[in-house]
Amino acid sequence: DVRDVLERASARETASRVAAGSLARQLLSRFGIRLASHVSAIGDVALPGTRTVSFAEAEAIDEAAPLRCVDPSLQARMMAFIDAARDAGDTVGGAFEVIATGVPPGLGSYVQWDRKLDGRLAQAVMCIHAIKGVGIGIGPEAAFRPGSRVHDEILPPASGTHAPQRPTNRAGGLEGGVTNGEDVRVSGFMKPIATLMKPLRSVDLGTLADAPAAIERSDVCAVPAAAVVGEAMVALVL
């Protein structure tokens, strides 16, 4: 029954993930690990690639903010972009970032491929409905930069400390499948929702003749909600 499949693909399925993730979050907090997220892009309206959102900024976002973006002026442009898509009977996707701070070094494995923490985090976020890409740290951008602008330098410890310093965190807190003590940063890239108010061409499954796709009630954009699900999945893996 196609209806059963459609309902299983509904984002309602993620409610249980968020519930379980909230328990994982409480456990992590006992070890000083905290999580936050923010929306970094809606369609092509995005934070500049040079803009790194700190954990404090993401944590301070007002939960009542419509899109949970750290830049109010950019958020207004994102809202206008969504409104335009709604008026056109279309949908839009975007990107979000989950940040975990206080994560100790050494979680994961540099030996077994199936225990590499970046691989496990990627699977956990990728399996959220409509997520078509996952990034760790600077993510896909690493493919387009020279090594000197990808790898993070290691500096001597600051006065009064014992851990080496890193002036950047392009690796997203993970190297070789293992946490390095920096903030863990995981991005999810979400496609537009498939149900359009102006349906695309399709076929009737009974006759295979031309037939427009069905119209279902759906959101124009679900990226802010997906960010919350992303937090839950990252918490569960950590």
ABEGO torsion letter per residue (X at the ends): XAAAAAAAABAAAAAAAAAAAAAAAAAAAAAGBBBBBBBABBEABBBBAABBBBAAAAAABBAABAAGBABAAAAAAAAAAAAAAAAAGBBBBEBBBBBBBGBBBGBEBAABAAABAAAAAAAAAAABBGBABBBBEAEAAAAABBAAAABBBBBBBBBGBABBBBABBAAGGBBGGBBAGBBBBBBBBBBBBABBABBBBBBBAAAGBBBBBBBBBBBABAAAAAAAAAAAAAAAAX
